[in-house]
Amino acid sequence: MLKERKKQKVRYITDKEGNKKEVILSINDYNQLLEDIEDLVIAAAREKDILIDHDKVLEQLRKDGLL
């Protein structure tokens, strides 16, 4: 799950006109962004999963003698 993050220190490389062209991040911030992207990919893949109500799961487990 995505967590709130402190504001990342981002630096930019600009062209002669001052237009931002590239971003410089610390390796920790970069790795954290990659983790967040992976989390989003997993969440998107699970979006169509079938969800079962917790009470129904408990009921079925009791019925099956597993609880």
TAGIGI-V836227 format. One record per residue. N is the residue number from 1. PSI is psi as a letter, one per 30 degrees, with the letter a starting at -180 (* if undefined). OMEGA is omega as a letter, one per 40 degrees, with the letter a starting at -180 (none if undefined). NEAR is the number of other C-alpha atoms within 12 Angstrom. Layout:
n,psi,omega,near
N,PSI,OMEGA,NEAR
N,PSI,OMEGA,NEAR
//
This chain:
n,psi,omega,near
1,k,i,13
2,k,i,16
3,l,i,11
4,k,a,10
5,l,i,11
6,l,a,9
7,k,a,8
8,k,i,18
9,j,a,15
10,k,i,17
11,l,a,14
12,k,i,14
13,k,a,15
14,l,i,13
15,a,a,10
16,f,a,8
17,f,a,8
18,g,i,10
19,k,i,11
20,k,a,14
21,e,a,13
22,l,a,13
23,k,i,16
24,k,i,17
25,l,i,18
26,l,i,14
27,e,i,13
28,e,i,14
29,e,i,20
30,e,i,17
31,e,i,14
32,e,i,20
33,e,i,20
34,e,i,15
35,e,i,17
36,e,i,19
37,e,i,16
38,e,i,16
39,e,i,17
40,e,i,17
41,e,i,15
42,e,i,16
43,e,i,15
44,e,i,13
45,e,a,12
46,f,a,12
47,e,a,11
48,g,i,9
49,k,i,10
50,k,i,8
51,k,i,11
52,k,i,11
53,k,a,10
54,e,a,10
55,e,i,11
56,e,i,12
57,e,i,15
58,e,i,15
59,e,a,15
60,e,i,15
61,e,i,13
62,e,i,12
63,e,a,11
64,f,i,10
65,g,a,9
66,f,i,10
67,*,none,10
//
